[in-house]
Amino acid sequence: MTDIRTFRTSQNKLAWLTLLMSSSTLICCALPILLVFLGMGTTVAALTSSIPALITLSQHKIWLFGISALLLLVSGWLLYRSGRTCPTDTHLGSLCQQSQKWNSRIYWFALGVWSIGFLAAYVALPVRVWLDG
């Protein structure tokens, strides 16, 4: 029984780490683009001068997206691999089902956040250049 709890705890930690990493892709790439698009370029300048880590995140966005994509793949595999079962005990089984439901919600939210960041960082500008072309 402790093995199941340890595994579920590590799986929950991985889900939250995945959400954190995919959210950082939004902060580094999508948020500044959105603010400039809305005419708040001075806000972006103020943010980057106040929080220099934003520049570092933007400079290493390939690593950021790569690691977060890897975490998303591992989380997806852990969530949806075959052979996953919950304990037969009614209390532990209901906790297991609830944990799986929340992990799934966190995973899909993180995947959506990552997708928005990826589109903003890598797809938006080439599409705009192609459309203007």
C-alpha positions, -999 to 999 in steps of 0.1 A, spaced: 0 0 0 29 24 7 42 17 -28 10 29 -43 10 60 -23 46 67 -31 40 62 -68 9 84 -68 27 111 -49 56 111 -74 31 111 -103 13 141 -88 47 159 -84 55 152 -121 21 166 -131 27 198 -112 63 201 -125 49 196 -161 24 224 -155 51 247 -141 75 241 -170 47 246 -196 37 278 -179 72 291 -181 70 288 -219 40 311 -218 59 336 -196 90 336 -218 74 338 -252 37 342 -254 32 369 -228 57 394 -243 42 389 -278 7 394 -265 17 426 -246 35 441 -277 5 431 -299 -18 450 -275 4 481 -277 21 476 -244 57 475 -255 68 497 -227 53 472 -203 75 445 -218 106 467 -215 97 475 -179 92 438 -171 125 427 -187 144 454 -168 127 445 -135 128 407 -140 160 399 -160 152 362 -158 127 367 -186 155 375 -210 174 344 -198 143 323 -204 138 338 -239 175 331 -248 172 295 -238 137 289 -251 148 258 -272 159 241 -240 128 253 -222 104 239 -248 124 207 -252 125 199 -215 88 208 -211 78 187 -241 98 158 -227 80 162 -194 46 163 -212 55 131 -230 65 113 -198 34 126 -180 11 115 -208 27 81 -209 23 77 -171 -13 89 -173 -25 69 -203 -3 38 -204 -20 4 -205 -23 -17 -174 -30 11 -150 -52 -1 -122 -65 12 -90 -67 -7 -57 -98 -29 -50 -103 -13 -16 -132 11 -19 -115 40 -1 -82 37 -19 -99 30 -52 -119 62 -49 -88 82 -40 -69 67 -69 -98 76 -93 -99 111 -80 -61 114 -83 -62 102 -119 -90 127 -128 -70 156 -114 -38 145 -130 -56 143 -163 -70 178 -159 -36 192 -150 -20 174 -179 -45 187 -205 -43 222 -191 -4 220 -192 -6 207 -228 -28 236 -238 -5 261 -221 25 246 -239 7 246 -272 -1 283 -269 35 291 -260 48 270 -289 25 287 -313 35 321 -301 73 314 -301 77 294 -332 46 295 -355 32 330 -353 60 350 -369 66 326 -399 29 325 -406 27 363 -405 57 366 -428 42 340 -452 9 358 -452 26 392 -459 48 376 -486 
